Amino acid sequence: MFKTIQDFVAEWNNETQATQRVLDTLTDVSLTQRIAPDFRTLGQLGWHIATTIHEMLSRTGLTFTAPPEEHHAPSSAQTIADTYRTAAAGLTDAIQSQWTDAKLAESTDMYGEQWVNAATLRILISHEIHHRGEMIVLMRQAGLRVPDIYGPTREDWIERGMEPLV
C-alpha cells in the first residue's frame, strides 16, 4: 500500500501515461470491437476506465471534475481519450490538494465494505491495468498497433531488426 501521496502520484503518473497511449491509439471504427456477443466493446472498456476514476475516488470524499454520467460509451475515440485525460489529472490535483499522507490510513465505505484509502488507490490502479490488458487484445483484433507499456511490442522488436519472441 501507499505510505505517501507522492508515492501514489509517481505510480499513478506512470500508469496513466501508459493508459493514455492506449486510449490515444483508438479510432472511432475500433470502438465497436468485442471478443464475443454480450461482452464489452473496446469503446465500453475505455469509457469504463475513464469514468471509474471519479466514480470510485469520489466515494472517498475527493472532489474533482466528473466525466459525463453516461452509461454508454460515446462513439468518439477522442472523447474517451480526452475524458480520461481530464479525470486522471483531476484525481492527481485533488489528492495532492485535499489529502495529507495521514488520510491514506483512514477507511472509507466502498461498496458496502470498509477500505483503507491507500488500498482503494491500489485497487484503482490494478483495475485500470486489468481493463487496459483486455483492451490490448481487442486492439490487436481491430488491427490497431498496440503501444508499448512495460516493454517493446512485437512490432517494436521487428522494427529494431530483432526476432520477436514467440
N, C-alpha and C positions, 0 to 999 in steps of 0.2 A: 504494500500500500504506500501511497504517497505520504511523506512526512512534511513536505513544504509545498506551498503554492508554486514556487519556482520549479520544483521537480516535476509537478504536473504540467506546467506550461511548456517546459522544454520537451517533454514527450508528446504532449498534445500538438505542439507546432510541427514536430516531425511527422506525426501520423496524419495531420490534416493536410500537409503538403502532398503526401502520397495519395490521399483520397481525392484531393483537388485535381491531381494529374489524371486520375481515373475518370472523374466526372467531366473534366475538360475534353476528354477524348470522345465522349459520347456524341452521337449525331441524332437528329430527330428521328431518322429512319430506324436507328438501332434500338430506340426506346421500347419497341414492341417485342423484342427478342425475349423468349421464355424457354425454359428447359422442357416443359410439357404443359398441357392444358391444366388449368386450376393452380398454377404456380405463379409467383410474382414475375412481372416483366422486368427487364433491365431498368426501365424508367421508374417502375414502382420501387425497386430496391434503392435506386439513387435518391428518390424522393423520401423514402423511409429514413435513410441515413441523414439527409438534410434536415428533416423535421424532428427527428428524435432528440437532437441536441437540446432544443428548447423544451420539448415535451418532458424529457427526463430531468434536466437540471433546474427547471422552474419549480419542480417539486421540492427542491432543497431550499427554496426561498430566493435564489438568484433571479434578478430581473434583467432582461435584455430583450432586444427586438426579436419578436417571434415571426417565423415564416407564416404564410397564409394557412388558415386552418382547413385546408382541402385534404380530403382523404385519398383522392385520386391524383396520380402524378400528372403534372402538366405535359403537354405534347411538345414542349420545347426543352431540348437538352441544355440550352444556355440558361434558361430559367432555373433548372435544377442546380446547375453548377454555381450560378450566382447566389441562389438561396443558401446553399451550403457555405459558400464563402462568407456570407453575412452572418449566418448563425455561428460558425466556428470562431470568427473574430469577435462576435458579441459575447460568446462564452469566455473567451480569453480576457476581454476587457472587464467583464462582470466579476469574474473570480478574483482578478487582481485588485479591483477597487472595492469589492463588497465583502470579501473574506480575509481572514488572517489565517496563519498556519494552524492556530488553535481550532478553527472551525472544521478542519479536516477530521478531527477526532470525535466530533459531535455526530449524533444519529438523527436520521430523518425518516419519516414514514414514506416508504417507497413501495407502492403497490400492495399495501397491507402488511408490510414487514418493516422492521427497523434496520436500516442500512447505515453503516458509518459512512460519512461523506467521502472519505478517501476511497472507500470501496466502490461507491457509486461512480466516482471518476474513473476508476479502473474498469468497471463494467461498461461504462460508456465507450471507452477506447476499445475494449475487447469486442463489444457489439459492432462497432464500426469496422474493425478488422474482419470479423466474421462475414458481414454482408459485402464488404469490398471483395473478399475472396469469391463469393458467389457471383458478383458482377464480372469478375475477370473471366470466369468460364463462359458466361453469356456473351461477353465482348468478343471472345475468340469465335464463338458460334456465329456472331453477327459480322465477322470478317474485319473487326477493328484490331488495330495494333495495340497491344497491351503495354502500358508504360512500365518502366522498371519501378519496383517498390523496394525490395530489400536486396536487390542484386540484378544483374543483367537478365534480360529476357532472351528467349530463343533467338529472336531477330537480332538482338544486340550481339550475341555470340557470332552469328553468321556474318554480320557487318564487320566484325573485328577479324574476320578470316579464320575463325575457330570452329571446330566441330561442336555443335550443341550436344549436351548430354541427353541421352535417351531415358 
